[in-house]
Structures are given as C-alpha cells and as structure tokens.
Amino acid sequence: AVSSMVVTDDLEKTPSERVDIFYAYVKAAKAANKVTGAENEKNIVGEAERLDIKDKAPLVLAELLLDTNILVQIKTYRTLFLRFTHENPKAQKYLIGGFEQLVGDVYMNDLLPKAVVVLKQFYDADILEEEVLIEWSKKGPSKKYVKKEVSKQIHEKVAPFIAWLQEAEEETSDEEEDEEEVEVAFSHTGKVGTEVIKPDAAGPAAKDEEEDDFDIDAI
C-alpha cells in the first residue's frame, strides 16, 4: 500500500521533478556499480517507466554516464541506451540534446573536435538512427539545450557526416526505385523469370512487329 502511494505521489509531481528523481536514482545506481548488466538495466528502465519519463531518460543518462571518454562509454552502456532509443525517435532526440549539453556546458574543448566521431559511433551502434540525425540537422542550431552559438558550432562540425548519411539515403532510394522496375514474368509453361521493364524506345510499331513474329510452337 505504501509503495502504491509513493508511485501515485511521484506521478503527481511535475515532469521536471520526476526527471530529478530519476537523476538521483541513476546517480545512486552508478555509485553502487549497478548500471550495466541485464537486471540493472531493466531496473533503470523500470524506474523511468514508473516516472513516465522514458523518452527524456537519455538526457539524464548522457549527463551521468558520459564524459571525455565517451567513445569507450558508448560501447560500455550501449545496451542500456538501446533499451530507451530503439525505435523511439523522441528518446534519440533527447540523447542528441544530452550530447549537445556535454559539449556546450562541460567538455567543449575535448568533445567538439571529435563530434563527428561520436555521432558516427552512436549511429554505428544503432543507438541513433539515420532519419533522426538528418532531421536534427535540417532543423538547424537551437538554443533548447545550449547556447545557439554552441549549437551552431556542433552542427557545422558534424555537417560532413550528415552529408554522408544523406548521400547513403539517396543511394538506397535509387536502388529501391530500380528494384521496382523489375517484375516477375509468368509463362504458360509454368516457368517463372524476371524481366526488366524499360521504356519502349522503338515505339508501338516495333511492338506490333514483335507480336507478329511470335511463334506459338515455341510455347
């Protein structure tokens, strides 16, 4: 009963207060070395869900778990981050915001020069998705998490990586269009093959000639 009352009381708190509760929880878990491992990760996710702040949780995790050794830490806490960001664009956006805060508020000199490497590692680890990164870039610098000038510097620094993502996305789109031009052709013999549909450069007359030459005995 007491536990139920605590849950109800916490949910009546403001989102900011609930984030503070989660912050204290993760900080204590880190101090007790209870952040990694399936059971510990589930407990952290469970606390975020209890407080109804799962989308915002990566903002807290970034602040408490990441620093100048971020490239190693992304690997260490990969599965924990994935429990929040997998197929969750909102959580991914909050994580990018958390990274911006790390750069702008604490580790500007250390993290800004390797911002491209950091975002690529998040991407390679499947923690951040291509679509979310491109959308974040298109929106441009924002003062939501850091000073706008700092946000601008981060965007400029990672621009080559975003351009690479966009090129890869365009190539994928072109390949999908090419695949749509291939259809399955069925014959009366029951054999199945593939035929590439191309524009009829010879025009309708040539098409008629081909039909006239059709050999029924070849079936």
C-alpha positions as CSV (number, residue, x, y, z in Angstrom):
1,A,0.0,0.0,0.0
2,V,2.8,2.4,0.9
3,S,4.6,1.5,-2.4
4,S,1.4,2.3,-4.3
5,M,1.1,5.7,-2.5
6,V,4.7,6.6,-3.5
7,V,4.0,5.8,-7.1
8,T,0.9,7.9,-7.1
9,D,2.6,10.8,-5.4
10,D,5.5,10.7,-7.8
11,L,3.3,10.8,-10.9
12,E,1.5,13.8,-9.5
13,K,4.8,15.7,-9.5
14,T,5.9,17.9,-12.4
15,P,7.9,16.4,-15.3
16,S,11.0,18.3,-14.0
17,E,10.6,16.9,-10.5
18,R,10.2,13.4,-11.9
19,V,13.4,13.8,-14.0
20,D,15.2,14.9,-10.8
21,I,14.0,11.7,-9.1
22,F,15.3,9.6,-12.0
23,Y,18.6,11.5,-11.9
24,A,19.1,10.7,-8.3
25,Y,18.2,7.0,-9.0
26,V,20.7,6.6,-11.8
27,K,23.4,8.5,-9.8
28,A,22.9,6.1,-6.9
29,A,23.0,3.1,-9.3
30,K,26.2,4.3,-10.8
31,A,27.8,4.8,-7.4
32,A,26.8,1.2,-6.4
33,N,28.1,-0.1,-9.8
34,K,24.6,-1.2,-10.8
35,V,24.2,0.3,-14.2
36,T,25.4,-2.4,-16.6
37,G,24.0,-5.9,-16.9
38,A,20.5,-7.0,-17.9
39,E,19.0,-6.9,-14.5
40,N,20.4,-3.5,-13.6
41,E,19.4,-2.1,-17.0
42,K,15.8,-3.4,-16.6
43,N,15.6,-1.7,-13.2
44,I,16.7,1.6,-14.6
45,V,14.2,1.3,-17.5
46,G,11.5,0.3,-15.0
47,E,12.2,3.4,-12.9
48,A,11.9,5.7,-16.0
49,E,8.7,4.0,-16.9
50,R,7.3,4.3,-13.4
51,L,8.0,8.0,-13.5
52,D,6.6,8.3,-17.1
53,I,9.8,9.9,-18.4
54,K,11.2,7.2,-20.6
55,D,11.6,9.5,-23.6
56,K,13.6,12.0,-21.6
57,A,15.7,9.5,-19.8
58,P,18.6,9.5,-22.3
59,L,19.2,13.2,-21.4
60,V,19.9,12.1,-17.8
61,L,21.9,9.1,-18.9
62,A,24.1,11.3,-21.1
63,E,24.9,13.6,-18.3
64,L,25.7,11.0,-15.7
65,L,27.3,8.3,-17.8
66,L,29.3,10.1,-20.5
67,D,32.3,12.4,-20.4
68,T,35.5,12.9,-22.3
69,N,35.9,9.1,-22.5
70,I,32.6,9.0,-24.4
71,L,33.8,6.7,-27.2
72,V,34.5,3.9,-24.7
73,Q,31.4,4.7,-22.7
74,I,29.1,4.3,-25.7
75,K,30.3,0.7,-26.0
76,T,30.0,0.1,-22.3
77,Y,26.4,1.4,-22.0
78,R,25.2,0.5,-25.5
79,T,22.5,-1.9,-24.4
80,L,21.2,0.4,-21.8
81,F,20.9,3.3,-24.3
82,L,19.3,0.9,-26.8
83,R,16.6,0.0,-24.2
84,F,15.5,3.6,-24.4
85,T,16.2,4.7,-28.0
86,H,15.4,1.6,-30.1
87,E,12.6,2.6,-32.5
88,N,12.0,5.7,-30.3
89,P,12.8,8.9,-32.2
90,K,11.9,11.1,-29.3
91,A,14.4,9.4,-27.0
92,Q,17.0,9.7,-29.7
93,K,16.4,13.4,-30.0
94,Y,16.8,13.8,-26.2
95,L,20.1,11.9,-26.4
96,I,21.4,14.2,-29.1
97,G,20.4,17.1,-26.8
98,G,22.3,15.4,-24.0
99,F,25.4,15.3,-26.2
100,E,25.0,18.9,-27.1
101,Q,24.9,19.7,-23.4
102,L,28.1,17.7,-22.8
103,V,29.8,19.7,-25.5
104,G,28.5,23.1,-24.6
105,D,28.4,23.0,-20.8
106,V,31.3,20.9,-19.8
107,Y,33.7,19.4,-22.4
108,M,33.8,21.9,-25.2
109,N,37.5,21.6,-26.0
110,D,37.5,17.9,-25.7
111,L,34.3,16.8,-27.4
112,L,33.7,19.4,-30.2
113,P,36.7,18.4,-32.2
114,K,35.5,14.7,-32.3
115,A,31.8,15.4,-32.6
116,V,31.7,13.6,-35.9
117,V,33.3,10.5,-34.5
118,V,30.9,10.5,-31.5
119,L,27.8,10.8,-33.6
120,K,29.0,8.2,-36.0
121,Q,29.7,5.8,-33.2
122,F,26.2,6.3,-31.9
123,Y,24.9,5.6,-35.4
124,D,27.1,2.5,-35.9
125,A,25.9,1.2,-32.5
126,D,22.3,1.6,-33.7
127,I,21.6,4.0,-30.8
128,L,20.9,6.9,-33.2
129,E,19.1,6.3,-36.5
130,E,19.9,8.0,-39.8
131,E,16.5,9.6,-40.1
132,V,16.7,11.2,-36.7
133,L,20.2,12.6,-37.3
134,I,19.2,14.1,-40.7
135,E,16.0,15.6,-39.2
136,W,18.0,17.1,-36.4
137,S,20.5,18.6,-38.8
138,K,17.7,20.1,-41.0
139,K,16.1,21.9,-38.1
140,G,19.5,23.7,-37.6
141,P,21.0,25.2,-34.5
142,S,18.8,25.6,-31.5
143,K,19.1,27.1,-28.0
144,K,17.0,24.4,-26.4
145,Y,19.9,22.7,-24.7
146,V,22.9,25.0,-25.2
147,K,23.6,28.5,-26.4
148,K,22.7,28.9,-30.0
149,E,26.2,29.7,-31.0
150,V,27.5,26.4,-29.5
151,S,24.7,24.5,-31.2
152,K,25.8,26.2,-34.5
153,Q,29.4,25.1,-34.0
154,I,28.3,21.5,-33.4
155,H,26.1,21.4,-36.5
156,E,28.9,22.8,-38.6
157,K,31.4,20.3,-37.2
158,V,29.2,17.3,-38.0
159,A,28.0,18.6,-41.4
160,P,30.3,16.2,-43.4
161,F,28.9,13.2,-41.5
162,I,25.3,14.3,-42.1
163,A,26.0,14.8,-45.8
164,W,27.4,11.3,-45.9
165,L,24.2,10.0,-44.4
166,Q,22.1,11.9,-46.9
167,E,24.1,10.5,-49.8
168,A,23.7,7.0,-48.5
169,E,20.0,7.5,-48.1
170,E,19.6,8.8,-51.7
171,E,21.6,5.8,-53.0
172,T,19.3,3.5,-51.1
173,S,16.3,5.3,-52.5
174,D,17.6,4.9,-56.1
175,E,18.2,1.2,-55.6
176,E,14.7,0.8,-54.4
177,E,13.4,2.5,-57.5
178,D,15.5,0.3,-59.7
179,E,14.0,-2.8,-58.0
180,E,10.5,-1.5,-58.7
181,E,11.3,-1.7,-62.4
182,V,11.8,-5.4,-62.1
183,E,8.6,-7.6,-62.4
184,V,8.0,-11.3,-62.3
185,A,7.1,-12.7,-65.7
186,F,4.9,-15.8,-65.8
187,S,4.7,-18.1,-68.8
188,H,2.1,-20.8,-69.8
189,T,4.8,-23.4,-69.2
190,G,4.7,-22.6,-65.5
191,K,8.3,-21.3,-65.6
192,V,9.0,-18.1,-63.7
193,G,11.6,-15.5,-64.7
194,T,12.3,-11.8,-64.2
195,E,12.0,-9.1,-66.8
196,V,13.4,-5.6,-66.5
197,I,10.7,-3.1,-67.7
198,K,12.4,-0.5,-69.9
199,P,10.9,2.4,-71.9
200,D,9.8,1.2,-75.4
201,A,12.3,3.1,-77.5
202,A,11.2,1.5,-80.7
203,G,7.6,2.7,-80.3
204,P,4.3,0.9,-80.8
205,A,5.1,-0.2,-84.4
206,A,8.1,-2.2,-83.3
207,K,5.9,-3.8,-80.6
208,D,3.4,-4.9,-83.2
209,E,6.1,-6.5,-85.3
210,E,7.4,-8.4,-82.3
211,E,3.8,-9.7,-81.7
212,D,3.6,-10.8,-85.4
213,D,6.8,-12.8,-85.1
214,F,5.5,-14.6,-82.1
215,D,5.9,-18.4,-82.5
216,I,3.1,-20.3,-80.9
217,D,5.1,-23.6,-81.3
218,A,7.8,-22.2,-79.0
219,I,5.5,-22.4,-76.0
